[in-house]
């Protein structure tokens, strides 16, 4: 979808459709008032008849409105003016865009960025309008024999800003929003692919294609090279599958030659059966999403490259399947990690930490400015935070605050959980340096405490996206989170330097 930024009065727009907001109790927004005045009270007359009350989710399409140049006017309910918040703003944009798509309107001018959103500036509203619109339009139809032809694409969306002096701010925000949306689409497409298509080898080829398109450095290590490195923990998970593992290293060099990179580590389990500790059959199909951490790293690097941020970023992706077989890890097995530390595998379904720990040890050789890992790691995080916030744990409070602030700016929020030494007590083993699980209590925290044993030499944060990486039910599909959070985090770091 093409995005445009312009200023100008709504009644003068030669557009297929102009979209304006209506508050509850039939109060017109500023742009809607201008249209109403040009139309001789036409809009307010219709509202007085009770055709629309301005409640969130409501809409009304008007044809041939007198005194205006556009073909149609779409009124969108935005709720109570005093209670209008960021979530209502995104909802209003999505309602508008869905209606435009359902009707088959190919081009529209959106005046919703004029609405006052508490504690949010114009740049935020422009960026979020793009992300909300792309989310509303997203469809994954690659695996269908025939695409849905009932919905016609919205080819162009023009976002109106109140003043000409704000055009540059709007264009800058639109560029960032479009880059983030493209990164999210890549992450969603990869997440939604079935496990028989999106294998470790496929993920590696996608990384190579991304590197070619955006001039990234890349190396892909295959099984023999991974063995040579000594990644025994990672390989112990991979050995149960017929699909060979890959270790992907992607480098974006937008900063100085001597600038230390921010390292992003993404969990890439392309299908997680649980291994010998096999998962229950219901909803196991959703375990194709266990590589969403890896997908988010690829999506973030795509956005960073498109924005040409002046920062160095390296993505590390250990990727394999977790399957049951005669070769698979067994409960009670002891494996040796790249760090030399030994791990007693008490549950083969706690495999994500077994592949991440070797990648986190590998990150040491990159002399990182900081390391952030992203993983669909624990069901316990879903119980703790639901599907709203990503879990955040860190060994450095300053880094945690950076990520929290970036998440708030991006409307891709995370919440910090404690990572006190006390929790590591649950990981003690009689037979190895540590166990890979610590029991049911504080499962998200003990999983991070396990990873923390491999991150002593740098600043590190862990994002548990088990509750936010995909949706179930009628809207089943990958979300593309936390690409917005990560891009804002990296953009802020790049600006600081």
PyMOL commands that set and color helices and strands:
alter all, ss='L'
color gray80, all
select helices_A, chain A and resi 10-12+24-26+30-38+42-48+81-83+86-103+112-114+122-137+164-192+200-214+223-229+232-238+284-307+352-366+379-385+397-410+421-427+443-452+473-475+483-496
alter helices_A, ss='H'
color red, helices_A
select strands_A, chain A and resi 2-6+18-23+27-28+59-63+72-79+107-110+156-160+217-221+246-253+262-272+312-322+333-336+342-345+370-375+390-394+414-416+434-435+460-464+470-471+477-478
alter strands_A, ss='S'
color yellow, strands_A
deselect
rebuild
show_as cartoon
